[in-house]
């Protein structure tokens, strides 16, 4: 596997970690809001997580594709 491929996989995993950390933080904040009876705030807090999850899924698929496509 080339250094370029390894660098790309590393970069993608780094981005995945960042997105998942943000999603975790949003989930924690939403849980606190719902426990305070603030349902609208909880749901609104979760909305950016949709993008984070979609991004993470795309990054994961890219990492797996790069891994499987190696010569």
N, CA, C and O atoms as a Maestro MAE file, in Angstrom:
{
 s_m_m2io_version
 :::
 2.0.0
}

f_m_ct {
 s_m_title
 :::
 protein
 m_atom[284] {
  # First column is atom index #
  i_m_mmod_type
  r_m_x_coord
  r_m_y_coord
  r_m_z_coord
  i_m_residue_number
  s_m_chain_name
  s_m_pdb_residue_name
  s_m_pdb_atom_name
  i_m_atomic_number
  :::
  1 25 0.853 -1.167 0.000 1 A "UNK " " N  " 7
  2 3 0.000 0.000 0.000 1 A "UNK " " CA " 6
  3 2 0.901 1.233 0.000 1 A "UNK " " C  " 6
  4 15 1.875 1.295 0.750 1 A "UNK " " O  " 8
  5 25 0.580 2.198 -0.830 2 A "UNK " " N  " 7
  6 3 1.430 3.380 -0.959 2 A "UNK " " CA " 6
  7 2 1.267 4.317 0.231 2 A "UNK " " C  " 6
  8 15 0.278 4.268 0.963 2 A "UNK " " O  " 8
  9 25 2.267 5.167 0.397 3 A "UNK " " N  " 7
  10 3 2.182 6.170 1.470 3 A "UNK " " CA " 6
  11 2 1.005 7.101 1.255 3 A "UNK " " C  " 6
  12 15 0.376 7.540 2.218 3 A "UNK " " O  " 8
  13 25 0.700 7.407 -0.008 4 A "UNK " " N  " 7
  14 3 -0.439 8.276 -0.304 4 A "UNK " " CA " 6
  15 2 -1.738 7.638 0.172 4 A "UNK " " C  " 6
  16 15 -2.588 8.313 0.751 4 A "UNK " " O  " 8
  17 25 -1.890 6.349 -0.070 5 A "UNK " " N  " 7
  18 3 -3.093 5.651 0.371 5 A "UNK " " CA " 6
  19 2 -3.168 5.614 1.891 5 A "UNK " " C  " 6
  20 15 -4.227 5.859 2.470 5 A "UNK " " O  " 8
  21 25 -2.059 5.312 2.532 6 A "UNK " " N  " 7
  22 3 -2.039 5.295 4.002 6 A "UNK " " CA " 6
  23 2 -2.342 6.670 4.582 6 A "UNK " " C  " 6
  24 15 -3.066 6.787 5.571 6 A "UNK " " O  " 8
  25 25 -1.787 7.708 3.966 7 A "UNK " " N  " 7
  26 3 -2.059 9.072 4.423 7 A "UNK " " CA " 6
  27 2 -3.538 9.415 4.255 7 A "UNK " " C  " 6
  28 15 -4.134 10.064 5.115 7 A "UNK " " O  " 8
  29 25 -4.120 8.978 3.151 8 A "UNK " " N  " 7
  30 3 -5.536 9.239 2.903 8 A "UNK " " CA " 6
  31 2 -6.409 8.498 3.904 8 A "UNK " " C  " 6
  32 15 -7.366 9.063 4.434 8 A "UNK " " O  " 8
  33 25 -6.085 7.240 4.164 9 A "UNK " " N  " 7
  34 3 -6.835 6.461 5.158 9 A "UNK " " CA " 6
  35 2 -6.704 7.108 6.534 9 A "UNK " " C  " 6
  36 15 -7.689 7.230 7.263 9 A "UNK " " O  " 8
  37 25 -5.496 7.519 6.885 10 A "UNK " " N  " 7
  38 3 -5.270 8.170 8.179 10 A "UNK " " CA " 6
  39 2 -6.091 9.451 8.295 10 A "UNK " " C  " 6
  40 15 -6.712 9.704 9.328 10 A "UNK " " O  " 8
  41 25 -6.094 10.247 7.250 11 A "UNK " " N  " 7
  42 3 -6.854 11.499 7.262 11 A "UNK " " CA " 6
  43 2 -8.350 11.233 7.402 11 A "UNK " " C  " 6
  44 15 -9.043 11.934 8.139 11 A "UNK " " O  " 8
  45 25 -8.838 10.234 6.703 12 A "UNK " " N  " 7
  46 3 -10.258 9.899 6.784 12 A "UNK " " CA " 6
  47 2 -10.643 9.405 8.167 12 A "UNK " " C  " 6
  48 15 -11.696 9.776 8.686 12 A "UNK " " O  " 8
  49 25 -9.812 8.580 8.765 13 A "UNK " " N  " 7
  50 3 -10.100 8.091 10.118 13 A "UNK " " CA " 6
  51 2 -10.053 9.245 11.119 13 A "UNK " " C  " 6
  52 15 -10.854 9.286 12.053 13 A "UNK " " O  " 8
  53 25 -9.137 10.165 10.933 14 A "UNK " " N  " 7
  54 3 -9.057 11.340 11.801 14 A "UNK " " CA " 6
  55 2 -10.344 12.162 11.705 14 A "UNK " " C  " 6
  56 15 -10.876 12.617 12.717 14 A "UNK " " O  " 8
  57 25 -10.833 12.346 10.491 15 A "UNK " " N  " 7
  58 3 -12.090 13.076 10.305 15 A "UNK " " CA " 6
  59 2 -13.263 12.315 10.920 15 A "UNK " " C  " 6
  60 15 -14.158 12.918 11.513 15 A "UNK " " O  " 8
  61 25 -13.256 10.993 10.777 16 A "UNK " " N  " 7
  62 3 -14.314 10.184 11.390 16 A "UNK " " CA " 6
  63 2 -14.327 10.380 12.901 16 A "UNK " " C  " 6
  64 15 -15.385 10.553 13.507 16 A "UNK " " O  " 8
  65 25 -13.152 10.350 13.496 17 A "UNK " " N  " 7
  66 3 -13.065 10.524 14.943 17 A "UNK " " CA " 6
  67 2 -13.638 11.880 15.370 17 A "UNK " " C  " 6
  68 15 -14.374 11.965 16.353 17 A "UNK " " O  " 8
  69 25 -13.302 12.921 14.637 18 A "UNK " " N  " 7
  70 3 -13.795 14.264 14.969 18 A "UNK " " CA " 6
  71 2 -15.311 14.339 14.851 18 A "UNK " " C  " 6
  72 15 -15.978 14.912 15.712 18 A "UNK " " O  " 8
  73 25 -15.856 13.760 13.786 19 A "UNK " " N  " 7
  74 3 -17.312 13.774 13.601 19 A "UNK " " CA " 6
  75 2 -18.004 12.981 14.710 19 A "UNK " " C  " 6
  76 15 -19.032 13.409 15.236 19 A "UNK " " O  " 8
  77 25 -17.446 11.840 15.058 20 A "UNK " " N  " 7
  78 3 -18.056 11.023 16.109 20 A "UNK " " CA " 6
  79 2 -17.957 11.691 17.477 20 A "UNK " " C  " 6
  80 15 -18.870 11.569 18.294 20 A "UNK " " O  " 8
  81 25 -16.866 12.390 17.730 21 A "UNK " " N  " 7
  82 3 -16.745 13.120 18.994 21 A "UNK " " CA " 6
  83 2 -17.804 14.214 19.074 21 A "UNK " " C  " 6
  84 15 -18.420 14.418 20.120 21 A "UNK " " O  " 8
  85 25 -18.016 14.925 17.946 22 A "UNK " " N  " 7
  86 3 -19.041 15.973 17.951 22 A "UNK " " CA " 6
  87 2 -20.421 15.350 18.133 22 A "UNK " " C  " 6
  88 15 -21.243 15.877 18.883 22 A "UNK " " O  " 8
  89 25 -20.682 14.237 17.456 23 A "UNK " " N  " 7
  90 3 -21.972 13.568 17.604 23 A "UNK " " CA " 6
  91 2 -22.192 13.133 19.050 23 A "UNK " " C  " 6
  92 15 -23.300 13.254 19.574 23 A "UNK " " O  " 8
  93 25 -21.155 12.633 19.688 24 A "UNK " " N  " 7
  94 3 -21.251 12.237 21.095 24 A "UNK " " CA " 6
  95 2 -21.580 13.437 21.972 24 A "UNK " " C  " 6
  96 15 -22.420 13.347 22.868 24 A "UNK " " O  " 8
  97 25 -20.925 14.544 21.715 25 A "UNK " " N  " 7
  98 3 -21.177 15.765 22.478 25 A "UNK " " CA " 6
  99 2 -22.620 16.246 22.277 25 A "UNK " " C  " 6
  100 15 -23.285 16.646 23.233 25 A "UNK " " O  " 8
  101 25 -23.092 16.205 21.035 26 A "UNK " " N  " 7
  102 3 -24.473 16.605 20.759 26 A "UNK " " CA " 6
  103 2 -25.465 15.695 21.464 26 A "UNK " " C  " 6
  104 15 -26.464 16.165 22.008 26 A "UNK " " O  " 8
  105 25 -25.192 14.388 21.456 27 A "UNK " " N  " 7
  106 3 -26.078 13.445 22.133 27 A "UNK " " CA " 6
  107 2 -26.117 13.711 23.638 27 A "UNK " " C  " 6
  108 15 -27.176 13.653 24.263 27 A "UNK " " O  " 8
  109 25 -24.968 13.998 24.201 28 A "UNK " " N  " 7
  110 3 -24.898 14.303 25.629 28 A "UNK " " CA " 6
  111 2 -25.709 15.563 25.947 28 A "UNK " " C  " 6
  112 15 -26.457 15.600 26.924 28 A "UNK " " O  " 8
  113 25 -25.551 16.597 25.108 29 A "UNK " " N  " 7
  114 3 -26.300 17.839 25.309 29 A "UNK " " CA " 6
  115 2 -27.805 17.628 25.132 29 A "UNK " " C  " 6
  116 15 -28.610 18.192 25.873 29 A "UNK " " O  " 8
  117 25 -28.172 16.816 24.153 30 A "UNK " " N  " 7
  118 3 -29.591 16.535 23.919 30 A "UNK " " CA " 6
  119 2 -30.188 15.765 25.091 30 A "UNK " " C  " 6
  120 15 -31.327 16.010 25.489 30 A "UNK " " O  " 8
  121 25 -29.423 14.847 25.632 31 A "UNK " " N  " 7
  122 3 -29.900 14.086 26.784 31 A "UNK " " CA " 6
  123 2 -30.123 14.999 27.986 31 A "UNK " " C  " 6
  124 15 -31.109 14.853 28.709 31 A "UNK " " O  " 8
  125 25 -29.219 15.925 28.193 32 A "UNK " " N  " 7
  126 3 -29.394 16.871 29.294 32 A "UNK " " CA " 6
  127 2 -30.638 17.722 29.079 32 A "UNK " " C  " 6
  128 15 -31.381 17.992 30.023 32 A "UNK " " O  " 8
  129 25 -30.865 18.143 27.842 33 A "UNK " " N  " 7
  130 3 -32.042 18.967 27.541 33 A "UNK " " CA " 6
  131 2 -33.337 18.189 27.766 33 A "UNK " " C  " 6
  132 15 -34.285 18.717 28.345 33 A "UNK " " O  " 8
  133 25 -33.380 16.934 27.308 34 A "UNK " " N  " 7
  134 3 -34.614 16.156 27.457 34 A "UNK " " CA " 6
  135 2 -34.881 15.856 28.928 34 A "UNK " " C  " 6
  136 15 -36.037 15.797 29.348 34 A "UNK " " O  " 8
  137 25 -33.832 15.667 29.706 35 A "UNK " " N  " 7
  138 3 -34.009 15.439 31.146 35 A "UNK " " CA " 6
  139 2 -34.542 16.678 31.850 35 A "UNK " " C  " 6
  140 15 -35.164 16.581 32.908 35 A "UNK " " O  " 8
  141 25 -34.294 17.855 31.253 36 A "UNK " " N  " 7
  142 3 -34.828 19.114 31.786 36 A "UNK " " CA " 6
  143 2 -36.218 19.412 31.235 36 A "UNK " " C  " 6
  144 15 -36.783 20.471 31.508 36 A "UNK " " O  " 8
  145 25 -36.769 18.479 30.458 37 A "UNK " " N  " 7
  146 3 -38.098 18.673 29.898 37 A "UNK " " CA " 6
  147 2 -38.115 19.568 28.673 37 A "UNK " " C  " 6
  148 15 -39.171 20.075 28.296 37 A "UNK " " O  " 8
  149 25 -36.972 19.771 28.047 38 A "UNK " " N  " 7
  150 3 -36.864 20.659 26.891 38 A "UNK " " CA " 6
  151 2 -36.739 19.826 25.611 38 A "UNK " " C  " 6
  152 15 -35.664 19.700 25.025 38 A "UNK " " O  " 8
  153 25 -37.873 19.267 25.207 39 A "UNK " " N  " 7
  154 3 -37.873 18.365 24.065 39 A "UNK " " CA " 6
  155 2 -37.451 19.064 22.775 39 A "UNK " " C  " 6
  156 15 -36.644 18.523 22.018 39 A "UNK " " O  " 8
  157 25 -37.982 20.252 22.516 40 A "UNK " " N  " 7
  158 3 -37.615 20.963 21.285 40 A "UNK " " CA " 6
  159 2 -36.119 21.246 21.228 40 A "UNK " " C  " 6
  160 15 -35.497 21.098 20.176 40 A "UNK " " O  " 8
  161 25 -35.547 21.646 22.342 41 A "UNK " " N  " 7
  162 3 -34.108 21.897 22.396 41 A "UNK " " CA " 6
  163 2 -33.330 20.611 22.157 41 A "UNK " " C  " 6
  164 15 -32.325 20.607 21.446 41 A "UNK " " O  " 8
  165 25 -33.796 19.530 22.752 42 A "UNK " " N  " 7
  166 3 -33.114 18.241 22.579 42 A "UNK " " CA " 6
  167 2 -33.094 17.836 21.110 42 A "UNK " " C  " 6
  168 15 -32.052 17.451 20.580 42 A "UNK " " O  " 8
  169 25 -34.243 17.922 20.458 43 A "UNK " " N  " 7
  170 3 -34.320 17.527 19.044 43 A "UNK " " CA " 6
  171 2 -33.512 18.481 18.182 43 A "UNK " " C  " 6
  172 15 -32.804 18.044 17.274 43 A "UNK " " O  " 8
  173 25 -33.607 19.758 18.448 44 A "UNK " " N  " 7
  174 3 -32.822 20.726 17.698 44 A "UNK " " CA " 6
  175 2 -31.326 20.508 17.861 44 A "UNK " " C  " 6
  176 15 -30.552 20.707 16.925 44 A "UNK " " O  " 8
  177 25 -30.937 20.104 19.036 45 A "UNK " " N  " 7
  178 3 -29.527 19.820 19.309 45 A "UNK " " CA " 6
  179 2 -29.034 18.630 18.494 45 A "UNK " " C  " 6
  180 15 -27.866 18.576 18.107 45 A "UNK " " O  " 8
  181 25 -29.919 17.685 18.237 46 A "UNK " " N  " 7
  182 3 -29.540 16.479 17.501 46 A "UNK " " CA " 6
  183 2 -29.469 16.673 15.987 46 A "UNK " " C  " 6
  184 15 -28.838 15.874 15.296 46 A "UNK " " O  " 8
  185 25 -30.093 17.700 15.471 47 A "UNK " " N  " 7
  186 3 -30.158 17.863 14.013 47 A "UNK " " CA " 6
  187 2 -28.795 17.847 13.317 47 A "UNK " " C  " 6
  188 15 -28.664 17.186 12.287 47 A "UNK " " O  " 8
  189 25 -27.773 18.541 13.830 48 A "UNK " " N  " 7
  190 3 -26.474 18.472 13.153 48 A "UNK " " CA " 6
  191 2 -25.868 17.063 13.146 48 A "UNK " " C  " 6
  192 15 -24.976 16.769 12.350 48 A "UNK " " O  " 8
  193 25 -26.359 16.199 14.036 49 A "UNK " " N  " 7
  194 3 -25.837 14.846 14.097 49 A "UNK " " CA " 6
  195 2 -26.153 14.071 12.815 49 A "UNK " " C  " 6
  196 15 -25.404 13.170 12.439 49 A "UNK " " O  " 8
  197 25 -27.249 14.410 12.148 50 A "UNK " " N  " 7
  198 3 -27.577 13.745 10.890 50 A "UNK " " CA " 6
  199 2 -26.430 13.893 9.900 50 A "UNK " " C  " 6
  200 15 -26.023 12.926 9.256 50 A "UNK " " O  " 8
  201 25 -25.919 15.102 9.786 51 A "UNK " " N  " 7
  202 3 -24.803 15.349 8.869 51 A "UNK " " CA " 6
  203 2 -23.546 14.625 9.339 51 A "UNK " " C  " 6
  204 15 -22.819 14.046 8.532 51 A "UNK " " O  " 8
  205 25 -23.295 14.658 10.639 52 A "UNK " " N  " 7
  206 3 -22.121 13.965 11.175 52 A "UNK " " CA " 6
  207 2 -22.175 12.476 10.868 52 A "UNK " " C  " 6
  208 15 -21.170 11.881 10.479 52 A "UNK " " O  " 8
  209 25 -23.351 11.872 11.044 53 A "UNK " " N  " 7
  210 3 -23.483 10.435 10.790 53 A "UNK " " CA " 6
  211 2 -23.328 10.121 9.302 53 A "UNK " " C  " 6
  212 15 -22.697 9.131 8.931 53 A "UNK " " O  " 8
  213 25 -23.907 10.970 8.460 54 A "UNK " " N  " 7
  214 3 -23.767 10.760 7.011 54 A "UNK " " CA " 6
  215 2 -22.311 10.917 6.586 54 A "UNK " " C  " 6
  216 15 -21.807 10.137 5.777 54 A "UNK " " O  " 8
  217 25 -21.640 11.923 7.129 55 A "UNK " " N  " 7
  218 3 -20.222 12.134 6.813 55 A "UNK " " CA " 6
  219 2 -19.387 10.948 7.285 55 A "UNK " " C  " 6
  220 15 -18.513 10.469 6.564 55 A "UNK " " O  " 8
  221 25 -19.662 10.478 8.501 56 A "UNK " " N  " 7
  222 3 -18.912 9.350 9.044 56 A "UNK " " CA " 6
  223 2 -19.122 8.102 8.195 56 A "UNK " " C  " 6
  224 15 -18.180 7.351 7.942 56 A "UNK " " O  " 8
  225 25 -20.340 7.886 7.763 57 A "UNK " " N  " 7
  226 3 -20.624 6.735 6.909 57 A "UNK " " CA " 6
  227 2 -19.854 6.829 5.596 57 A "UNK " " C  " 6
  228 15 -19.279 5.840 5.141 57 A "UNK " " O  " 8
  229 25 -19.839 8.007 4.987 58 A "UNK " " N  " 7
  230 3 -19.106 8.186 3.730 58 A "UNK " " CA " 6
  231 2 -17.604 7.996 3.934 58 A "UNK " " C  " 6
  232 15 -16.938 7.370 3.109 58 A "UNK " " O  " 8
  233 25 -17.079 8.525 5.013 59 A "UNK " " N  " 7
  234 3 -15.655 8.364 5.301 59 A "UNK " " CA " 6
  235 2 -15.306 6.898 5.546 59 A "UNK " " C  " 6
  236 15 -14.278 6.415 5.070 59 A "UNK " " O  " 8
  237 25 -16.153 6.195 6.284 60 A "UNK " " N  " 7
  238 3 -15.920 4.772 6.536 60 A "UNK " " CA " 6
  239 2 -15.917 3.981 5.232 60 A "UNK " " C  " 6
  240 15 -15.051 3.134 5.013 60 A "UNK " " O  " 8
  241 25 -16.891 4.261 4.371 61 A "UNK " " N  " 7
  242 3 -16.948 3.575 3.081 61 A "UNK " " CA " 6
  243 2 -15.689 3.845 2.260 61 A "UNK " " C  " 6
  244 15 -15.179 2.952 1.584 61 A "UNK " " O  " 8
  245 25 -15.192 5.080 2.322 62 A "UNK " " N  " 7
  246 3 -13.971 5.428 1.594 62 A "UNK " " CA " 6
  247 2 -12.776 4.661 2.146 62 A "UNK " " C  " 6
  248 15 -11.978 4.117 1.382 62 A "UNK " " O  " 8
  249 25 -12.651 4.616 3.460 63 A "UNK " " N  " 7
  250 3 -11.545 3.885 4.086 63 A "UNK " " CA " 6
  251 2 -11.580 2.415 3.680 63 A "UNK " " C  " 6
  252 15 -10.554 1.846 3.308 63 A "UNK " " O  " 8
  253 25 -12.750 1.806 3.749 64 A "UNK " " N  " 7
  254 3 -12.869 0.395 3.394 64 A "UNK " " CA " 6
  255 2 -12.584 0.160 1.916 64 A "UNK " " C  " 6
  256 15 -11.959 -0.836 1.553 64 A "UNK " " O  " 8
  257 25 -13.040 1.069 1.068 65 A "UNK " " N  " 7
  258 3 -12.764 0.952 -0.368 65 A "UNK " " CA " 6
  259 2 -11.270 1.050 -0.647 65 A "UNK " " C  " 6
  260 15 -10.721 0.263 -1.418 65 A "UNK " " O  " 8
  261 25 -10.621 2.017 -0.018 66 A "UNK " " N  " 7
  262 3 -9.182 2.161 -0.218 66 A "UNK " " CA " 6
  263 2 -8.431 0.916 0.254 66 A "UNK " " C  " 6
  264 15 -7.477 0.473 -0.385 66 A "UNK " " O  " 8
  265 25 -8.865 0.374 1.356 67 A "UNK " " N  " 7
  266 3 -8.225 -0.833 1.898 67 A "UNK " " CA " 6
  267 2 -8.408 -2.027 0.951 67 A "UNK " " C  " 6
  268 15 -7.465 -2.766 0.671 67 A "UNK " " O  " 8
  269 25 -9.619 -2.193 0.477 68 A "UNK " " N  " 7
  270 3 -9.934 -3.341 -0.372 68 A "UNK " " CA " 6
  271 2 -9.336 -3.213 -1.779 68 A "UNK " " C  " 6
  272 15 -9.117 -4.223 -2.448 68 A "UNK " " O  " 8
  273 25 -9.074 -1.999 -2.226 69 A "UNK " " N  " 7
  274 3 -8.591 -1.759 -3.590 69 A "UNK " " CA " 6
  275 2 -7.089 -1.844 -3.711 69 A "UNK " " C  " 6
  276 15 -6.541 -1.638 -4.795 69 A "UNK " " O  " 8
  277 25 -6.422 -2.139 -2.634 70 A "UNK " " N  " 7
  278 3 -4.962 -2.183 -2.687 70 A "UNK " " CA " 6
  279 2 -4.486 -3.297 -3.620 70 A "UNK " " C  " 6
  280 15 -5.135 -4.336 -3.746 70 A "UNK " " O  " 8
  281 25 -3.356 -3.068 -4.262 71 A "UNK " " N  " 7
  282 3 -2.855 -4.059 -5.212 71 A "UNK " " CA " 6
  283 2 -2.353 -5.329 -4.543 71 A "UNK " " C  " 6
  284 15 -1.903 -6.249 -5.225 71 A "UNK " " O  " 8
  :::
 }
 m_bond[283] {
  # First column is bond index #
  i_m_from
  i_m_to
  i_m_order
  :::
  1 1 2 1
  2 2 3 1
  3 3 4 2
  4 3 5 1
  5 5 6 1
  6 6 7 1
  7 7 8 2
  8 7 9 1
  9 9 10 1
  10 10 11 1
  11 11 12 2
  12 11 13 1
  13 13 14 1
  14 14 15 1
  15 15 16 2
  16 15 17 1
  17 17 18 1
  18 18 19 1
  19 19 20 2
  20 19 21 1
  21 21 22 1
  22 22 23 1
  23 23 24 2
  24 23 25 1
  25 25 26 1
  26 26 27 1
  27 27 28 2
  28 27 29 1
  29 29 30 1
  30 30 31 1
  31 31 32 2
  32 31 33 1
  33 33 34 1
  34 34 35 1
  35 35 36 2
  36 35 37 1
  37 37 38 1
  38 38 39 1
  39 39 40 2
  40 39 41 1
  41 41 42 1
  42 42 43 1
  43 43 44 2
  44 43 45 1
  45 45 46 1
  46 46 47 1
  47 47 48 2
  48 47 49 1
  49 49 50 1
  50 50 51 1
  51 51 52 2
  52 51 53 1
  53 53 54 1
  54 54 55 1
  55 55 56 2
  56 55 57 1
  57 57 58 1
  58 58 59 1
  59 59 60 2
  60 59 61 1
  61 61 62 1
  62 62 63 1
  63 63 64 2
  64 63 65 1
  65 65 66 1
  66 66 67 1
  67 67 68 2
  68 67 69 1
  69 69 70 1
  70 70 71 1
  71 71 72 2
  72 71 73 1
  73 73 74 1
  74 74 75 1
  75 75 76 2
  76 75 77 1
  77 77 78 1
  78 78 79 1
  79 79 80 2
  80 79 81 1
  81 81 82 1
  82 82 83 1
  83 83 84 2
  84 83 85 1
  85 85 86 1
  86 86 87 1
  87 87 88 2
  88 87 89 1
  89 89 90 1
  90 90 91 1
  91 91 92 2
  92 91 93 1
  93 93 94 1
  94 94 95 1
  95 95 96 2
  96 95 97 1
  97 97 98 1
  98 98 99 1
  99 99 100 2
  100 99 101 1
  101 101 102 1
  102 102 103 1
  103 103 104 2
  104 103 105 1
  105 105 106 1
  106 106 107 1
  107 107 108 2
  108 107 109 1
  109 109 110 1
  110 110 111 1
  111 111 112 2
  112 111 113 1
  113 113 114 1
  114 114 115 1
  115 115 116 2
  116 115 117 1
  117 117 118 1
  118 118 119 1
  119 119 120 2
  120 119 121 1
  121 121 122 1
  122 122 123 1
  123 123 124 2
  124 123 125 1
  125 125 126 1
  126 126 127 1
  127 127 128 2
  128 127 129 1
  129 129 130 1
  130 130 131 1
  131 131 132 2
  132 131 133 1
  133 133 134 1
  134 134 135 1
  135 135 136 2
  136 135 137 1
  137 137 138 1
  138 138 139 1
  139 139 140 2
  140 139 141 1
  141 141 142 1
  142 142 143 1
  143 143 144 2
  144 143 145 1
  145 145 146 1
  146 146 147 1
  147 147 148 2
  148 147 149 1
  149 149 150 1
  150 150 151 1
  151 151 152 2
  152 151 153 1
  153 153 154 1
  154 154 155 1
  155 155 156 2
  156 155 157 1
  157 157 158 1
  158 158 159 1
  159 159 160 2
  160 159 161 1
  161 161 162 1
  162 162 163 1
  163 163 164 2
  164 163 165 1
  165 165 166 1
  166 166 167 1
  167 167 168 2
  168 167 169 1
  169 169 170 1
  170 170 171 1
  171 171 172 2
  172 171 173 1
  173 173 174 1
  174 174 175 1
  175 175 176 2
  176 175 177 1
  177 177 178 1
  178 178 179 1
  179 179 180 2
  180 179 181 1
  181 181 182 1
  182 182 183 1
  183 183 184 2
  184 183 185 1
  185 185 186 1
  186 186 187 1
  187 187 188 2
  188 187 189 1
  189 189 190 1
  190 190 191 1
  191 191 192 2
  192 191 193 1
  193 193 194 1
  194 194 195 1
  195 195 196 2
  196 195 197 1
  197 197 198 1
  198 198 199 1
  199 199 200 2
  200 199 201 1
  201 201 202 1
  202 202 203 1
  203 203 204 2
  204 203 205 1
  205 205 206 1
  206 206 207 1
  207 207 208 2
  208 207 209 1
  209 209 210 1
  210 210 211 1
  211 211 212 2
  212 211 213 1
  213 213 214 1
  214 214 215 1
  215 215 216 2
  216 215 217 1
  217 217 218 1
  218 218 219 1
  219 219 220 2
  220 219 221 1
  221 221 222 1
  222 222 223 1
  223 223 224 2
  224 223 225 1
  225 225 226 1
  226 226 227 1
  227 227 228 2
  228 227 229 1
  229 229 230 1
  230 230 231 1
  231 231 232 2
  232 231 233 1
  233 233 234 1
  234 234 235 1
  235 235 236 2
  236 235 237 1
  237 237 238 1
  238 238 239 1
  239 239 240 2
  240 239 241 1
  241 241 242 1
  242 242 243 1
  243 243 244 2
  244 243 245 1
  245 245 246 1
  246 246 247 1
  247 247 248 2
  248 247 249 1
  249 249 250 1
  250 250 251 1
  251 251 252 2
  252 251 253 1
  253 253 254 1
  254 254 255 1
  255 255 256 2
  256 255 257 1
  257 257 258 1
  258 258 259 1
  259 259 260 2
  260 259 261 1
  261 261 262 1
  262 262 263 1
  263 263 264 2
  264 263 265 1
  265 265 266 1
  266 266 267 1
  267 267 268 2
  268 267 269 1
  269 269 270 1
  270 270 271 1
  271 271 272 2
  272 271 273 1
  273 273 274 1
  274 274 275 1
  275 275 276 2
  276 275 277 1
  277 277 278 1
  278 278 279 1
  279 279 280 2
  280 279 281 1
  281 281 282 1
  282 282 283 1
  283 283 284 2
  :::
 }
}
